[in-house]
Structures are given as C-alpha cells and as structure tokens.
Amino acid sequence: MRTFEQMSLAFESERAAALASKTTKIVQELRRPRQEAPRLSPLRELSPTDDETLRQRLEHRIAAHLPLGRLALAITDNRHTMISVRRETAARGGPVYRVRLHHMFAEAPPTVARALARYIALNERGASRELGSYIDANQGIIRRASRRLPPPLTLETRGEHYDLQEVFDSLNQRYFEGRIDARITWGPRGGQRRRRISIKMGSYSVEDRLIRIHPSLDRRFVPRFFLEWIVYHEMLHQVHDIPVVGGRRRFHTPAFLREERAFLEYDRARLWERQNLDRILIY
C-alpha cells in the first residue's frame, strides 16, 4: 500500500505532466510550419489615412494566432517602446491583451505577426529574439521625424457579451440605409467594481466620427434592444445638425428627439432603463 506522501507525490507528478502537455500543445499551435521566410527589409512610410485600416488588419492577423483571449491593439509612434503588452483577466472568453505597437509593424510579414502572437500570449523568448531582429532591420523608421499621429486609439468592438461592430452594422442597415460613417468602440474598463452616481452610457465625437459605449452595458443582464437603443441614439448625432444656441452647441434638437422615438423598441428601452438603472450604475 502506498503511503500518503507517495500518493501526494504521484498526484503532483500527474498534475505537472498534464500542465506541461497543455502548454506544449499551445506552443506547437503557435509554431506551425511557416510558409514564408522572414522579410526584414525596411518598410515603406505609411500615410496617416491608412493607419486605422492597417491597425484593424494587423489586429485580426495577430488575433488569428492567439490560442485564447481577445486582442485590443493600438498603433503608436513611440520612439522608445516598440512593443507594450498588458495582460488582463476577463470574466469569460480568456484573457484580454492590450497591446501597443510601433507603426513599423503595420505591414509586418506573416512570420512576424505569428511571432507577435507568441510573444503576446506566452512571452516566448524565441519570439522576442525574432521581433528584436525585425526592429533592428527597421531602425530607419524609428529615427525619422515623428509623423505627428493623433493619440493612439484602440477600437475594441468585441466585448464579453456583445460585438459593437455587429450591432452598429445591423442598425445602419435597418434605420439609415448604410449612410452612417462612424467608428465604434467600448470605452475603457474600470478597476474595482463600485456603485457610481451616474454613467454616460454613450457618446459621439463629431470631429472624430467616433461612438463610445460604456462597458457597463457589456453584461449578460443587459438586453440587446437596450444596447441597440443607446447605439442608435449616438448614430443619430451624425444625421442631425448641431446648432449653437446661447453660445453652446445643442445636441438634442426637437427634430433629433422626434427621430429617436422612431426606434422600434423606444418605449420598451426607456422602461427597462428606469427599472434597471441601479444595476447599470454598479460597475
């Protein structure tokens, strides 16, 4: 008969073996045979108008190689930090990786995108060396004068429960015939949960054509029709003029409020808000 110490050692050995096997599978997935050799020649200078499209494309390319979790990517012109990774634990769907990359990576070849995924998810030493070689080959881009990009913006449309881009696209077709030209993102997620006095559930930046939605609405108890009402409200800001009255911009004109009531779930959404505001404010 085995002693208690022997059984404990056997259990620890089995658990360590299972963990090592799981880690090996993830690493093997990220290290699948590559079809293209690294291309380390300097990149072309990018036009600022290309940045958002390239940011989204790079985000999707890297995310395709992550075994778990969500990626939120920002492109920067920082001359001192080429790669910055912040790993956060989410309630569901795996970790959230908040990554800032120098714009030299915007058109990186597939091998570098794969190395970025290994570095982001596993902090792998081999991937770090590969990325270091890529950075060395593109020192000329770092040394050039700053292109004076706007502050880096991370568009995070995929939440834990709702995909804002899918909601926006659906509303755009149903109510606006696809005419709304705006970007959308979840706002920054806070730290410790607490009850707030108020929450700005949505906002629209006229200058940036950017809709921000408060992450308090990315929860299971929030119905889709209520989230849609908030997004619809912000989309209306691009349709209606914003007159200056008494030296201040008037965002909600009578015409704006009339069209807001055209939302099919308007009364239901208003009622749900009154009944659940306290739950929304705890975030």
N, C-alpha and C positions, 0 to 999 in steps of 0.2 A: 504494500500500500504506500502511495506517495505521501510525503509529509506536506503540511500546509505551505512551508517555504518552497518546496519543489513545485507544487501546483501554482503558486503565485508567480514563480519564475517562468513556468510554461505559459501562463496566461499573458504575461508581459511580452514574452518572445513572440507569441502568436499575434498580439496587437501590433507590435513593431513591424512584423513581417507584412501584415495587411496594409499598414500605413505606407510602408516602402513600396509595395506593389501599386497602390493607388497613385502615389507620386510619380512612379516610373511611367505609368500609363499616360498621365498628363504631359510629362516631358516628351514621351515618344510622339504624342499627337502634335505637339508644337514643333517637333523636329522631323516631320515627314520629309521625304526626299525632295529636294528643291529642283525645279526645272530650269532655273536661270541662275547664272553665276553673278556674283555681286558686281554692280556697276558703280564705281566710285568716282567717276568724273564729275567735275563741278556742275551744279545745276544752273539753269537759266534764271535770270532775275524775274520775279513774278510781278504782274500788275496787281495793284491793290484791289481792283474789281474782281480778280479771280479768287481772292482769299477765301471767301465763305464757301464757294463751291468746292475748292480744293480741301478745305477743312473737313467738310462733310464727307467727301470721298475718302480722305485718309482715315477718318474716324471709322467708317464702315470697313475699310481694308484691314485695319488693326483688329477691330472687334471680331471679325470673321475668324481670327486665330486664337481668341481667348476662350479657354475651356468653360468658364463660368463668369457671370457678372455682367455689369454694364460699364461702358466707357463714355466719359464726358471729356471731350478734347477741346483745348484752346491752342491757337497758333500765336506765337509771340515773336518779338524782335529783340528779346533779351540777349545782350552780348556776353553775359557771364554764365548763365544757366541754360544749357541746351535742352535738357530733359528734366522735368519735375513730375514726380508721381506721388499722389496722396491716395491711400487705400482706405476706404470706409466700409463698415459693415452695414448692410441693408437688412430690412425685416424679412425680405424674401428675394429670390432671384439671384443670390450670390452677392459678392462684394461689388462696390461701385469704385471705379478707378477714375480719379480726377487728374488728368494729365495735361501738362503744358509743354509744347514742343516748339523749338525754333522753326521758323518758316523754311529752313533748308530741307526739312523732312516732308514738305508738302507734296513733292513728286518723287519721293523715295521709291526705289525699285522694290519688287515683291519680297526679295530676301531681307531687306532692311525692315519692311513692315512686319515680317514674321519675327525678326529679332526684337523689334519693339514690343510685340505681344509677349514674347518670352521674358523680356526684362520687366514689363509692367506687371505680369501675373506672378512670376516666380523670382524676380530679381536675380536672374541667372547670370553667372559670371561670364560664360562664353558669349552670351548675347551682349553684355556690357562691352566686351572687347571688340565685337563686331561693330557696334554702334560708335565706339571710340574711333575706329578706323574710318568710318563714314564721316564723322565730324572733322577729323584731320584732313580728309580729302576736300572738304568744303569750307576751309578756313577763309577763303576769299570772300565768301558771302557774309561771314561774321564781321570781317574787317571793313566792309563797305559802310558808307554813311547810312544811318537809320532811314528807313522809308517813311517814318512817322506814321505808322499804322495807328488806327484808333485803338483804345484799350481792348485787349483780347476778350472776346465774348465766347463763352461756352454755351452753345444751344443744346439744351438737354430736353428732348421731346419725349423720350421713353421714360415713363415713371414706373413705379412698382405695380400700379393697377391700371393706369391709362396711358395711351400714346397720344400726346397732344397733336402731333402732326396728322394722325389719322382723324382725330376729331375735327381739326381745322379744315382738312380737305373735304370731309363729308359736309360740313356746314357751308363751305364755299360753294359747293355744287348745288346744294338744296335751296339756299337762300340768295346767293349772289351770282349765280351763273359763272362761277370761277373767276370773278373780277377782282377779288381782294388779293393784293400783292403785299404780303407781310410775312415776317418770320415769327415763330412762336417758341417759347421755352418755359420750362418750370423755373420759378425763382429759386434763390439759394435756400438750402435746407438748414434749419437751425440745429442747435445742440440739444441741451436738456429740455424735455417737454415741460411746458408750463401753461397756465391759463393767461391769455392775453386780453387786453381791454378791447382791442379791435384788430382786424386783419384786412388788408387791402387785397381782396381776392383776385383782382385782375388789374392790369394797367396797359396802356398803349402809348408808345413813344412815337409821336408824329414824325420827328426828324429821322429816326432810325427805322421806322415802319416795323416796330418790334412789339409783340404782345408777350407780357409776362403773366403767368398764372401762379398763384400761391400754392406751394406744395401741400398745404393742409387739405387741399381738395383731391390729392392723390391717395385716397384711403378707401378701404372697402365699403364703409358705410355711406359714402357719398355717391348718390345715383348719377348715372351718366347724363340724364336730362338736365340736372342742375349744373354740372360742369359745362355742358353744351351751352346753357344759357349765359354763363359767365364769359365763355369764349365768344359767343355771338355778340354780346354787348360790346366787347373790345373791338371786334371786327367792324362794327357799325361806325366807329370813330374814323375809319378811312372813307366812309361814304358821305358823311355829313361835314359841312363847313364848320369851322370853329371861330365864331365872331368874337371880337373884342368888345366887351360891354363894361363901361366904367373903368377902363384900363386893365381889365382882366379877361382872359380867354374863357369863353363859355362853352364847355364841352357838351353839355346835355341840353340842347335846344328843344323846344316843343316838337319839332319835326323828328328829332332823334328819339325822343321818348315815345312818340306815336309808332315809329317803326320797331322800337324794341318790343312793344306789345304785340307785334306781328309774329313773334316767336311762338310756335305752336304749343309749347309747354310753359308759357309765361306764368299763368296763374298757379299752376302746379309747382313751379320752381320757387315762386315767391312764398307760397305756403310752406314748402319744405324748408326754406331758409329760416322762416320765423320759428318753426318747430325744432330746428337743429342747430341754431346759431351757437349755443353754448358748447356743443360738441366740436364745432369747427374751430372755436376760439382756443380750445385746448390743443396746443401743438408745440 
